Structure formats: C-alpha cells, structure tokens
Amino acid sequence: MLPEEQSVDLSTIFVTHRTQLRRAALKILGDSARAEDVVQDAYLKITETEGVLNLKQPLAYLYQVVRNLAIDRHRRAAFEGGLFEPEEEGLQVPGHAGTPEATAISRQHLALVARALSELPERTRRVFELHRLDGHTHCAIASQLSISTSLVNILIHDALDHCRAALRSM
C-alpha cells in the first residue's frame, strides 16, 4: 500500500455526508424521491465494494458514484418517457370514429377543396390530380402531358396555394 493511500470506512463517510450526497443527486434529477432512491442505490453499491477499495479521496469517490447513478437514472427516465406515456394519458385519446362535428367540418373542407379544384385551369387541375390522387411522379406527369418537370412543380404549387386559400376563407 502506498503511504498516501489509506483504508477508509466508506459507510461511515457516506452516512456523515448523506444530506450533501442527496442534494447532489437532487440537482441532477430535480425530484426529491428519485434523488433519495439514487442515494440508497449508491449506499448499496459502496457497501458491496467497500472491502476492495483504498481511496485517496473517499468523499470525492462517493460524490462521483452518486453523480453517475443520478445521470443514469435521468437518462433512463428521459428515454422511457419518449417510449411510454403515463397510463392516464391513454384515457384522453379520442376514438377512431370522429365526432359528428368533426365529420361535418371534414365534409365542408372536402367540398371547399373540390370547388377550388374545379375553379383551376384544366391543365393545372389535371397535374394536381395526377400527382396527389393518382400518385404519379413529376417526371411521369411531364412525359404524359408533354410539359417540363419544372412546370409540373409550378402547377402543383399553384393548385395547392389555391386550395389553401379556399380553406382559409372558410
């Protein structure tokens, strides 16, 4: 053993500085219950390895253990939060069947778009229908109608702008 290393009782140091260690975890997690869990996990971890370690700075080691566990807990919570919603969130999800009001609004929108499309020049309407309804590519439309692909793009945008304006006027 080197002269500057000494065997220390980590449990005693941990209990003495428990409040400060909890505060360090709380700064990372922002939740006192989760910070308390991390401190308890840290205590269990250091009691498992206590006989093996000879530390120069045992308190710094304890802070590092708590900090690492808190960061892991924070990352896991953030990851799981992105995957899972709280159970009560599912209670507010509307059913797939629309409400009568939503159905009426959708029908009004559809009628406005149909009217707006009927107001367009024939070529613009045809390009829009080929692209949006039939799923043709710009190149296929250009070839079929003997126009350039840039003109196809312009006509699609014109039709979209006209339909959006019709919906805004509602």
C-alpha positions in Angstrom: 0.0 0.0 0.0 1.4 3.5 -0.9 1.8 5.9 2.0 -0.9 8.4 0.8 -3.5 5.6 0.4 -5.4 4.5 3.5 -8.2 2.1 4.1 -11.3 4.1 4.9 -14.8 3.2 6.2 -16.9 4.4 3.3 -20.1 3.6 5.1 -19.3 6.0 7.9 -18.3 8.7 5.5 -21.4 8.1 3.4 -23.7 8.4 6.4 -22.0 11.5 7.6 -22.4 13.2 4.2 -25.7 11.7 3.2 -27.5 15.0 3.1 -24.9 16.6 0.8 -24.9 13.5 -1.5 -28.7 13.6 -1.7 -28.5 17.3 -2.6 -26.1 16.5 -5.4 -28.5 13.9 -6.8 -31.4 16.3 -6.5 -29.6 18.9 -8.6 -29.3 16.4 -11.5 -32.7 14.8 -11.1 -34.9 17.6 -9.9 -37.1 15.2 -7.9 -36.5 14.5 -4.2 -38.0 11.0 -4.3 -35.8 10.0 -7.2 -32.8 11.6 -5.6 -33.4 9.6 -2.4 -33.6 6.4 -4.5 -30.2 7.2 -6.1 -28.6 7.8 -2.7 -29.9 4.5 -1.4 -28.6 2.7 -4.6 -25.3 4.4 -4.1 -25.1 3.2 -0.5 -25.8 -0.4 -1.6 -23.2 -0.1 -4.3 -20.4 1.1 -2.0 -21.2 -1.5 0.7 -20.7 -4.2 -1.9 -17.3 -2.9 -2.9 -16.1 -1.5 0.4 -13.5 -4.1 1.3 -11.8 -3.8 -2.0 -11.0 -0.1 -2.3 -8.2 2.0 -0.9 -9.0 5.6 -1.8 -7.1 8.9 -1.6 -10.3 10.9 -1.6 -13.2 8.8 -0.4 -15.7 11.7 -0.3 -15.0 12.6 -3.9 -15.5 9.0 -4.8 -18.9 8.9 -3.1 -19.9 12.1 -4.9 -18.9 10.5 -8.2 -20.8 7.3 -7.5 -24.0 9.4 -6.7 -23.5 11.6 -9.7 -23.1 8.7 -12.1 -26.1 6.9 -10.7 -28.2 10.1 -10.9 -27.2 10.7 -14.5 -28.0 7.1 -15.4 -31.4 7.4 -13.8 -32.1 10.8 -15.5 -31.1 9.3 -19.0 -33.3 6.2 -18.4 -36.3 8.3 -17.4 -35.9 10.5 -20.4 -35.6 7.5 -22.7 -38.6 5.8 -21.2 -40.6 9.0 -21.3 -40.1 9.1 -25.0 -41.3 5.5 -25.4 -44.1 5.3 -22.9 -46.8 7.7 -21.9 -48.3 7.6 -18.5 -51.3 5.3 -18.2 -53.7 8.1 -17.6 -52.7 9.8 -20.9 -54.4 7.0 -22.7 -57.7 7.8 -21.1 -57.9 11.1 -23.0 -57.3 9.6 -26.5 -60.3 10.1 -28.7 -61.7 7.1 -30.5 -61.1 6.5 -34.2 -64.7 7.3 -35.1 -64.9 11.1 -35.5 -67.5 13.1 -33.7 -70.4 14.4 -35.7 -68.9 17.8 -35.5 -65.5 16.7 -36.9 -67.3 14.7 -39.7 -69.3 17.8 -40.7 -66.1 20.0 -40.7 -64.2 17.4 -42.8 -67.1 17.3 -45.3 -67.1 21.1 -45.5 -63.4 21.2 -46.1 -63.7 18.5 -48.8 -66.5 20.5 -50.5 -64.3 23.6 -50.5 -61.3 21.8 -51.9 -63.5 20.2 -54.6 -64.9 23.6 -55.5 -61.4 25.2 -55.5 -60.1 22.4 -57.9 -63.0 23.0 -60.2 -62.0 26.6 -60.5 -58.5 25.8 -61.7 -57.5 25.7 -65.3 -57.8 22.2 -66.8 -54.1 21.5 -67.1 -53.3 22.7 -63.5 -56.2 20.6 -62.1 -55.1 17.6 -64.1 -51.4 17.9 -63.0 -52.6 18.2 -59.4 -54.9 15.2 -59.6 -52.3 13.0 -61.3 -49.8 13.9 -58.6 -51.9 13.9 -55.4 -54.7 11.5 -56.2 -53.0 9.0 -58.6 -49.5 9.2 -57.1 -47.6 9.9 -60.3 -44.1 11.4 -60.2 -43.3 14.7 -61.6 -41.4 13.1 -64.5 -44.3 10.8 -65.3 -46.7 13.7 -65.4 -44.4 15.8 -67.5 -44.0 12.9 -70.0 -47.7 12.2 -70.1 -48.7 15.9 -70.7 -45.6 16.9 -72.8 -44.5 19.6 -70.4 -41.4 20.2 -68.4 -40.9 18.8 -64.8 -40.4 22.4 -63.5 -43.8 23.4 -65.0 -45.3 20.4 -63.3 -43.9 21.5 -60.0 -45.2 25.1 -60.5 -48.7 23.9 -61.4 -48.8 21.6 -58.3 -47.8 24.5 -56.1 -50.4 26.8 -57.8 -53.1 24.3 -57.2 -52.0 23.8 -53.5 -52.0 27.5 -52.9 -55.4 27.9 -54.5 -56.8 25.1 -52.2 -55.2 26.5 -49.1 -56.7 30.0 -49.9 -60.1 28.4 -50.3 -59.8 26.7 -46.9 -58.6 29.9 -45.2 -61.6 31.8 -46.5 -63.9 29.4 -44.6 
